[in-house]
Amino acid sequence: MDLKNFTLDESVAFITGGGGFLGRQHAEALLKIGSSVVLSDISNDKLEQSVNYLKDNFPENKIFKIQCDVTSTDSIVKAQKKIIDKALFVDILINNAAIDPKVVGDINMESSFRLESFNMFEWDNQIKVGLTGALNCIKVFGTEMANSNKRGVILNIASDLSVISPDQRIYKKDGIPDELQQVKPVTYSVIKSGLIGLTRYVSTYWSMKGVRCNALSPGGIYNNQSKEFVSRISNLIPLNTSLRYSSSVSALSLQNIITSLPSKYGLISSICSLDFAKSFGFICSSP
Ligand SMILES: NC(=O)c1ccc[n+]([C@@H]2O[C@H](COP(=O)([O-])OP(=O)(O)OC[C@H]3O[C@@H](n4cnc5c(N)ncnc54)[C@H](O)[C@@H]3O)[C@@H](O)[C@H]2O)c1
């Protein structure tokens, strides 16, 4: 697939969690095909770093940053007002923000994330960001898209764990008793599965108003994890395709259909093993 087939010259994308590892890559993918981007994140420092990097690399594009907490509708509405003040209209929403507890190398990942004693503050907090936060943004920006009589695209960043169970053997460390082994938390599976339900719902809700909703379900993406981890995940994860590399952006690994059936309304079932740029171009620009 040639990226030149897709253009987003007139588009403005609002990307939540834009200061994080993948937020910047989503932005890059869209900038490459002409979109303007508004990066948002709860962390101003992270935003600053991402936006500086992107401005250096895409001097021709319009790149903005707005600090925004997706758990607060007020904060999202304020962000929307700032965008409207710039005479911009968000026609692409990427729901990417999450509290993503990385098991490997995350010293904060404690045994309180084990199912038997799961910390209920973490349960509420992670759901509030990863699932409710997506709904909050859809309510604000999706409604604007639906009322505009223009096109709109909502893309929820899910995970392979929307589709499959975590294989906790991936995270197992030698010499640690079973009951103290770190695990991928239950919240992650619940949030990412919930995002697929949200995607299905929204994909038909505004379909007659030209607003599409899809989800991407990447597997684990390479970010300097140890060789041992890479080898373990490659051997254990179904389809045996995780942690692929690509030259410009990290590759998606999962070859599964994750949303509901393609419909006459233009819902796209995703995702094949395309790289991010191609996936984003495809999903965000198809009529
Ligand atoms: N990295 C991977 O291997 C991988 C694989 C599959 C899916 N995903 C998903 O991709 C998305 C991005 O992952 P990542 O690896 O870039 O994570 P990350 O932790 O690097 O980025 C997440 C960003 O969300 C921000 N955030 C947290 N709470 C927020 C809030 N209340 N409001 C606004 N922003 C908030 C954080 O500050 C952070 O910058 C997540 O949804 C994650 O679940 C990641």
The ligand as an SDF file (V2000), in Angstrom:
LIG
                    3D

 44 48  0  0  0  0  0  0  0  0999 V2000
    3.4010    0.4500   23.9480 N   0  0  0  0  0  0  0  0  0  0  0  0
    2.8430   -0.6960   23.5870 C   0  0  0  0  0  0  0  0  0  0  0  0
    3.5240   -1.7240   23.3850 O   0  0  0  0  0  0  0  0  0  0  0  0
    1.3520   -0.7690   23.3920 C   0  0  0  0  0  0  0  0  0  0  0  0
    0.7940   -1.9210   22.8420 C   0  0  0  0  0  0  0  0  0  0  0  0
   -0.5730   -1.9790   22.6400 C   0  0  0  0  0  0  0  0  0  0  0  0
   -1.3700   -0.9170   22.9730 C   0  0  0  0  0  0  0  0  0  0  0  0
   -0.8190    0.1830   23.5260 N   0  0  0  0  0  0  0  0  0  0  0  0
   -1.6920    1.3070   23.8710 C   0  0  0  0  0  0  0  0  0  0  0  0
   -1.2410    2.4540   23.1970 O   0  0  0  0  0  0  0  0  0  0  0  0
   -1.5130    3.6150   23.9790 C   0  0  0  0  0  0  0  0  0  0  0  0
   -0.2380    4.3950   24.2180 C   0  0  0  0  0  0  0  0  0  0  0  0
    0.7020    3.5570   24.8510 O   0  0  0  0  0  0  0  0  0  0  0  0
    2.1630    4.0770   25.2200 P   0  0  0  0  0  0  0  0  0  0  0  0
    3.0360    2.8970   25.2480 O   0  0  0  0  0  0  0  0  0  0  0  0
    2.4820    5.2210   24.3370 O   0  0  0  0  0  0  0  0  0  0  0  0
    1.9350    4.5730   26.7100 O   0  0  0  0  0  0  0  0  0  0  0  0
    2.6170    5.8260   27.4430 P   0  0  0  0  0  0  0  0  0  0  0  0
    2.4750    5.5610   28.8950 O   0  0  0  0  0  0  0  0  0  0  0  0
    3.9620    6.1120   26.8920 O   0  0  0  0  0  0  0  0  0  0  0  0
    1.6570    7.0410   27.0210 O   0  0  0  0  0  0  0  0  0  0  0  0
    0.4130    7.2610   27.6270 C   0  0  0  0  0  0  0  0  0  0  0  0
    0.2460    8.7560   27.8010 C   0  0  0  0  0  0  0  0  0  0  0  0
   -1.0450    9.0060   28.3830 O   0  0  0  0  0  0  0  0  0  0  0  0
   -0.8740   10.1180   29.2700 C   0  0  0  0  0  0  0  0  0  0  0  0
   -1.9680   10.1690   30.2570 N   0  0  0  0  0  0  0  0  0  0  0  0
   -2.0710    9.4470   31.3990 C   0  0  0  0  0  0  0  0  0  0  0  0
   -3.1570    9.8510   32.0810 N   0  0  0  0  0  0  0  0  0  0  0  0
   -3.7440   10.8430   31.3510 C   0  0  0  0  0  0  0  0  0  0  0  0
   -4.8950   11.6420   31.5210 C   0  0  0  0  0  0  0  0  0  0  0  0
   -5.6640   11.5490   32.6250 N   0  0  0  0  0  0  0  0  0  0  0  0
   -5.2020   12.5590   30.5710 N   0  0  0  0  0  0  0  0  0  0  0  0
   -4.4190   12.7010   29.4690 C   0  0  0  0  0  0  0  0  0  0  0  0
   -3.2990   11.9710   29.2510 N   0  0  0  0  0  0  0  0  0  0  0  0
   -2.9780   11.0430   30.1770 C   0  0  0  0  0  0  0  0  0  0  0  0
    0.4760    9.8940   29.9270 C   0  0  0  0  0  0  0  0  0  0  0  0
    0.9880   11.1040   30.4910 O   0  0  0  0  0  0  0  0  0  0  0  0
    1.2860    9.3570   28.7660 C   0  0  0  0  0  0  0  0  0  0  0  0
    2.0070   10.3920   28.1230 O   0  0  0  0  0  0  0  0  0  0  0  0
   -2.1560    3.1160   25.2490 C   0  0  0  0  0  0  0  0  0  0  0  0
   -3.5540    3.1660   25.1020 O   0  0  0  0  0  0  0  0  0  0  0  0
   -1.6680    1.6900   25.3310 C   0  0  0  0  0  0  0  0  0  0  0  0
   -2.5190    0.8880   26.0960 O   0  0  0  0  0  0  0  0  0  0  0  0
    0.5320    0.2940   23.7400 C   0  0  0  0  0  0  0  0  0  0  0  0
  1  2  1  0
  2  3  2  0
  2  4  1  0
  4  5  1  0
  4 44  2  0
  5  6  2  0
  6  7  1  0
  7  8  2  0
  8  9  1  0
  8 44  1  0
  9 10  1  0
  9 42  1  0
 10 11  1  0
 11 12  1  0
 11 40  1  0
 12 13  1  0
 13 14  1  0
 14 15  2  0
 14 16  1  0
 14 17  1  0
 17 18  1  0
 18 19  2  0
 18 20  1  0
 18 21  1  0
 21 22  1  0
 22 23  1  0
 23 24  1  0
 23 38  1  0
 24 25  1  0
 25 26  1  0
 25 36  1  0
 26 27  1  0
 26 35  1  0
 27 28  2  0
 28 29  1  0
 29 30  1  0
 29 35  2  0
 30 31  1  0
 30 32  2  0
 32 33  1  0
 33 34  2  0
 34 35  1  0
 36 37  1  0
 36 38  1  0
 38 39  1  0
 40 41  1  0
 40 42  1  0
 42 43  1  0
M  CHG  2   8   1  16  -1
M  END
$$$$
